[in-house]
Amino acid sequence: MEYMHRTSITEEIQKALPEAIVFKIFNTIPETLLDVSKWTSGHVPPVLLAGGSSNSVDIARKLIKDAGFVPKYAGYNLGDSGLLERLGVLPHRLAENEVHGDANIAFDVFQRKA
């Protein structure tokens, strides 16, 4: 966790491959829940993403949609990818302390009607 407060894996990949277009995607949902058929309610959690470029966001969104999820874009700043990495740890903490080891949990994004 200390490492995650200084940098992110995504930022380190971008440093190592400066010409690459890098995103942080699919890390806030446990891998056991990446199969949309497991969401029996028909309501799937959003997939949060950050990074990329103005020319690449639509491609990343399509990848997420093709997997059956709804993309929620947090912006181009790869510095924010660390927020998503730390958020990806939270379901594990909740599983340990709140839901008796069941890691089959995910977050949602709601917008209140005006």
C-alpha positions as CSV (number, residue, x, y, z in Angstrom):
1,M,0.0,0.0,0.0
2,E,2.9,2.4,0.7
3,Y,4.0,2.0,-2.9
4,M,0.4,2.9,-4.1
5,H,0.6,6.3,-2.2
6,R,3.8,7.3,-4.2
7,T,2.9,6.1,-7.7
8,S,0.8,3.7,-9.6
9,I,1.6,0.6,-11.7
10,T,-0.1,2.4,-14.6
11,E,2.2,5.5,-14.2
12,E,5.3,3.2,-14.1
13,I,4.2,1.4,-17.3
14,Q,3.8,4.8,-19.0
15,K,7.3,5.8,-17.9
16,A,8.7,2.5,-19.2
17,L,6.8,2.9,-22.5
18,P,6.5,6.6,-23.1
19,E,5.0,6.2,-26.6
20,A,2.3,3.8,-25.4
21,I,-1.3,4.9,-24.8
22,V,-2.0,3.6,-21.3
23,F,-5.3,3.1,-19.4
24,K,-6.2,1.9,-16.0
25,I,-9.2,-0.4,-16.5
26,F,-10.9,-3.4,-14.9
27,N,-9.2,-3.3,-11.6
28,T,-12.1,-2.2,-9.3
29,I,-14.0,-5.5,-9.9
30,P,-12.7,-8.8,-8.6
31,E,-11.7,-11.2,-11.4
32,T,-14.4,-13.6,-10.2
33,L,-17.0,-11.1,-11.2
34,L,-15.8,-10.2,-14.7
35,D,-18.2,-12.7,-16.2
36,V,-21.3,-10.6,-16.7
37,S,-23.5,-13.7,-16.6
38,K,-22.7,-13.9,-12.9
39,W,-24.8,-10.7,-12.4
40,T,-28.2,-12.4,-12.2
41,S,-30.0,-9.1,-11.5
42,G,-29.1,-7.9,-15.0
43,H,-27.5,-4.9,-13.3
44,V,-23.7,-4.9,-13.7
45,P,-21.3,-2.6,-11.9
46,P,-19.6,0.1,-13.9
47,V,-16.0,-0.3,-15.0
48,L,-14.0,2.7,-14.0
49,L,-11.2,3.8,-16.3
50,A,-8.5,6.6,-16.4
51,G,-5.8,7.6,-18.8
52,G,-5.5,7.3,-22.5
53,S,-5.8,10.2,-25.0
54,S,-8.7,11.9,-26.7
55,N,-8.2,9.6,-29.7
56,S,-8.3,6.4,-27.6
57,V,-11.0,6.8,-25.1
58,D,-13.8,5.6,-27.4
59,I,-11.8,2.4,-28.1
60,A,-11.4,1.7,-24.4
61,R,-15.1,2.4,-23.8
62,K,-16.0,-0.1,-26.6
63,L,-13.7,-2.7,-25.0
64,I,-15.6,-2.3,-21.7
65,K,-19.0,-2.4,-23.5
66,D,-18.0,-5.4,-25.5
67,A,-17.3,-7.2,-22.2
68,G,-20.9,-6.4,-21.1
69,F,-20.1,-3.6,-18.6
70,V,-20.8,0.2,-18.5
71,P,-17.7,2.4,-18.8
72,K,-17.3,5.4,-16.4
73,Y,-14.4,7.6,-17.4
74,A,-12.4,9.4,-14.7
75,G,-10.2,11.5,-17.1
76,Y,-6.9,11.5,-18.9
77,N,-4.7,12.1,-15.8
78,L,-2.7,8.9,-15.2
79,G,-1.9,10.3,-11.7
80,D,-5.5,9.4,-10.9
81,S,-4.9,5.8,-11.8
82,G,-3.5,5.4,-8.3
83,L,-6.9,6.2,-7.0
84,L,-8.4,3.4,-9.0
85,E,-5.7,1.0,-7.9
86,R,-6.4,1.8,-4.2
87,L,-10.1,1.5,-4.8
88,G,-9.4,-2.0,-6.2
89,V,-8.0,-3.0,-2.8
90,L,-11.2,-1.9,-0.9
91,P,-13.4,-4.9,-1.9
92,H,-10.7,-7.2,-0.4
93,R,-10.8,-5.2,2.8
94,L,-14.6,-5.3,2.9
95,A,-14.5,-9.1,2.2
96,E,-12.2,-9.6,5.1
97,N,-14.0,-7.4,7.6
98,E,-17.6,-7.1,6.6
99,V,-18.9,-9.9,4.3
100,H,-17.1,-12.9,5.9
101,G,-14.5,-13.5,3.2
102,D,-17.0,-13.2,0.2
103,A,-15.0,-11.2,-2.3
104,N,-18.0,-11.2,-4.8
105,I,-18.7,-7.5,-4.2
106,A,-18.3,-4.5,-6.5
107,F,-19.0,-0.7,-6.4
108,D,-21.6,1.2,-8.3
109,V,-21.8,4.9,-9.4
110,F,-25.2,6.6,-8.9
111,Q,-26.3,10.0,-10.1
112,R,-29.1,11.7,-8.2
113,K,-31.8,13.1,-10.4
114,A,-32.0,16.9,-10.1
